[in-house]
Amino acid sequence: MGYFRSAIDKMASYVPGEQPLPGTPIIKLNTNENPYPPSPKVMAALQTINGESLRRYPDPFAKDFCKAVSETLGVPSDWIIVGNGSDDLLNILVRACAEGSDRQIAYPTPTYVLYRTLAAMQPASVIEIPYRQDFQLPIAELAQTQAAITFVASPNSPSGHAVPLPALRELAKAASGVVVIDEAYVDFAECSALRLIEEFEHVMVLRTLSKGYSLAGLRLGFGIAHPNLLAGLFKVKDSYNIDAISILLGAAALRDQVYKNACVDKVKASRQTLTTKLRHLGFTVLESQGNFVLATPPAGNAELLYSSLKQLGILVRYFKQPGLSDKLRISVGTEAHNQVLVETLANLTRSS
């Protein structure tokens, strides 16, 4: 007998983007972190951490953070569940709702690869429905799966497109299981599906502080849904899945919307500039509502460009999988970093 369950032996691990050692002189545009620092109010709150707050267990339900979410988004505080990043909540959902071939997981592809990994860990069968060429949501096909969970990332990674609210509403009406709308990148988008939680008890919206709030290193996310849906998820979550520091700093971040919105506006402006410059170099670039763009090089040599950029101290994301192997996903950096990237790509494409 081996050490692991057969499902674990068979599965492929999720491969995160490369994380260079702190202080490494590199332009990091591969994991969609916000290029700007967290709110000064977050850094001020960090200075208030004392030994007593570390000695005690944290609030298992992160009530102060939930209060900040409630104040910011106008949702009841008992409609919120907090996780160690939204990935933790994805894991909780799969553990609570999916199982084998009787309780399957469905989602449109290409999308966040972790959905597939979590299903394999459970294990639960997956049904992957390809997006149409124009990235319209395949509503009928998803609904016909009768899946226990349907994941829809909006905005989606790596494509960057957002699913229109009417399409998500139509999916919610047709789906029999839980519909999870993963809004990790919603701060950079034009609209949200948050209102759907009031219309449908089986809809959950996920958010994270990793992107818009510049707190990827904190690992803090939250889900919003009807209490009847949350009740089963609370049974599955770890007792103390959020630490005291994250609760404190996350609440401070949410309560500084002025700073967050100012950073988001800078990223959105840089996203448009980067898109324009890449197109001038001959890249095909999809319109994005995330803090990244998906770009196809004119010569289709994405893997070579990825390797060449890495050797020159610039990290972008390359996915060696069908439908994406000729593309690069590029996080939006500061204006200075974006300019270095564009100049380097200009030199590389000119010499290739």
N, C-alpha and C positions, 0 to 999 in steps of 0.2 A: 504494500500500500504506500502510495506517495504522500507527501506532506499536504497536498492541496486537493480541494474538490475538483472534479473533472472539468467543471465549467471554468475554473481558474486556470487549469493547465492548458485549456484550449484557447482561451481568449487572448487577444492582443492588447497590450497596455496602451493607455492614452499617452501620447507623447506631447508634453507641453513645449512651448517655445523656449529657445535657448535663453538661459539666464547667466550672463557673465558675472564674474566676481565683482563685488563692489570696488569702485575705483578704476575698473578697467576702462581705458580710453576708447570708447566705442559709441557710435550713434545707434541707439537701440530703437528700431521701428518694427518690431516683430511680434509683440504681444499686446498691443493696443492699450498700453498704459497712457494716462494723461501726461502730456509733457510738462505741465505746470505743477507747482507744489500744492499741498493741501492748504486749506484756509488758515490764516494766522490764528483764528479762534481755536482751531484744532490743536495747533502747536502750543497755544497758551493753556488749553485744557490738559495737555500732556504734562505740563510742569506741575500740575496739582496732584498727580498720582503720589500716594504715600504708602507706607508699609502696611497700614491697616487695611486699605482697599485691596492689597495683594494677599494679605493673610486670610481673608475671608473668601468663601465661595461667592461667585457672582450671582446676581439675580437670574434664576433659570429661565425667566421669560423676558428678560431685557426690557422691563416696563418703561424705564425712562427713554430708551431709544424708541420704543413703540409710540410713546407719547409724542416724541419729536416727529416721527413719521406721520402720525395722525394730524398734528398741527400743520405740517408742510403740505400733505396731499389731501386733507379733508376726508379721511376715512376713519371709521371707528377703531380705537386701539385694540379691541378684541377681535378684529379682522386681520391681524398681523401675526406672522410667525417669523422669527429671526434665525438666520443661519450663519455658519462659518464660511461666508461667501455664498453666493447663490448656488454654487456647485453642491454645497452641503444640502441645500433644499431640494435640488434635483435628485440627489441620492436618497433623501428621505421619501420623496414622492415615489420613486421606483420601488424602494423597499416596502412601502405601505400598500401600493396599488397594483403592481405588476407581478406576474408569476407564470413561467412556462409558456405554453402555447394557448392556454385558456384565457390569460389576461395579458394581452400583447401590448407592445409600445409601437406607435406609429409617428412618423414625422416626414416632412418633405426634405429632399436633399438637392444640392449640397447644403449642409448646415453644421452645427456644432458637433464635433465627433464624439464628445463625451456622452451624448445620449446613447450611442451605440455601446460604448464601454460600460456604462452603468447597467444597461440591459444584460450584457454578457456576464457581469458580476453576479446578477441576481440568482439564477439566470431567468431571462424572459425573452420570448421571441420578439423580433422587430419586423416591422413592415416599413420599408423605405419607398416613398413615392417621389419620383423625380419631379422637380419644378418644371413647369413649361418653359419654353425658350424665353418668353418675356417675363419670367418669374411670377406669373399669376399663380395664386395658391390653388392646388388641385383639391378643391373642397369635396367634391363628390367622392373621389377616390379615397381620401382620408376618412370620410364619414363611413364609407362602406366597410372599412376594416373592423368597425365595432371594437376598436382598441380600448383597453383599460385607461391608457394615457395617450394623448396626442400632444406632442411638443411642437410649438411653432415659435421660432426665434424671430422677433420683429423689433428693431432692425435685425436682419440676419447676417451672420458671419459664415463664410467669407464674402458673400456677394454685396452686402451693404444695403440691400433693398429693404424697405418697410412694407408690411402687408397692410393694405387699407382696412380701416375699421369695419366697413360693411362686409368685407370678405371674412373677417374673423367672427363677426356676429353670425353670419350664415353658417360657418363651421360649427360654432357653439350650438346653434339650433339643431343641427343635424347629428352631432356627435352624441354617443350614448355614455362615453366614459369621461374622465377628467380631461379638460382642455387646459394646457399650461402655456401661457404666452410669456415667453422669456424676453424681457425688456432690458437686458443688460446694457444696451447702447441707446436707450430711449432719450437720454439727456441731449443727444446730438440730433434727434429726429424731429419731425414736424408735428407728430401727433402720438397719442398713447391709446391703448385699449383698456385703460383702467376702469372706465365706466361700465364695462361688461360684467364686472363682478357684482354689480347691483342688479343686473338683469338675469344672470345665470349662476345658480348655486354651484355648478360643477366647473366653473372657470376660475383659474388662479393666475395672477400676474406676478412675475418675479422681477425684482430689481436688485441692483448691486451698487456699492459705493466705490467699486474698483475703477470705474471709468470716469464718469462725470465729476466725482468728488476727489479724485487723485489719491485714493486710499487702497490701491491694490495690495499693498503690503500688510494691510490691517486684516483682510479677509472678513468682510462683513456684507451680508446681503439680507434681503427680506422678501417674504411672499405675502400677498394680500388676497384674501378669499373669504367666502362666507364661513362663519364659525362652525357650521356643520361639516364642512370639508376639512377645516383645520383640526377638528377634534381627533380624527384618526392619525393625522400627521404628528400631533403632539405626543401620541403614544410611542412613536418610533424615534423621535429625535433624542439625542443624548441629553442627559439631565442638565449638564452645564456646558452646552455647546458654544456659548459665547462668553469670552472673558471680560473682566471688569474694565480693562483698558479700552477694548473695542466698543463697549456700551457707551462709555464716557465720550470717546473721541467721535464715534459715529453720530451721537446726538448733537455734538458741537458742529459737526460738518453740515448736518441737515438744517441747522438753525442759522446757517450763513448762506442763504440762497443768493444773495447779491454777489458774493465772491464766486460761488460755483457758476452762476450764469455768465459772469464776465469771462471766466476761463473757457466755458463752453462756446461762447461767441467767438473767441479767438481761434479755437480749434476749428469751428465751422468755416470761418473765413480762410484759414490756412488750407482746409480741405479743398475748397474751391480753387484756390491758387495752385495747389499741387496738382489737382486734376487737369487744369488748363495747361500747365507746363508739361506734364507727362504726355498729354495729347499732342502738344507741339513736337514732341520727340517721336511721334508715330505710335505711341501706345494706345491701345483701346482700353478705356477706363469707364467702368460702370458708374452711374450716379449713385452716390452713397449717402446714407443717413446715419452712418456710424462715425467713429473717429479713425477711420481707415478707408483705403480704397483698394479695389481689386483691379489689377492692371495686367493686360496681355501685351508683352513686348512685340514689336513689329516683326521680328524674326522668329518669334515663337520659342526663343531660347531661354525660357524662364529659369530652368535649373542652373544653367551656366551663369546667368546674371546673378542669381542668388549666391553661388559660390564665389564669384568674382567680387561682389560687394562685401561678402564676409571677409575675404582676404584683405580688403581695403578698410576694414573697421566699421562696416555698416551692416546691421542685421535687419533683414526683412523676413517674411514668412513664405516658405515654399511648401506646397502640399503635393506630394507625389502620389496622386490618386486620379482616377478617371474624371474628366471634366475640369480638372484644376491644374493638371501637370504643365500646362503652357502659360500659367498665370502666377503673379506674385501678389500677396496681400501686404500692403504697406501701411503701417500706422502713421497717423498724422503727427509729426513732431513740431518743434518750434520752427519759426520761419527760417532761422539760421540752419537748423538740421535739415529741413526740407530742401533748402537751396543747395547744400552740400550733396545731398542725394541726387538731385536733378542734374547737377554739374557732372557728378561721377557717372551717372547713367548715360549722359550725353557723350562722354568720352568712351564708355564701353560700347555703346551701340554704334558709334562712329568707327571704332576699330574692328568691329566684328564683321 
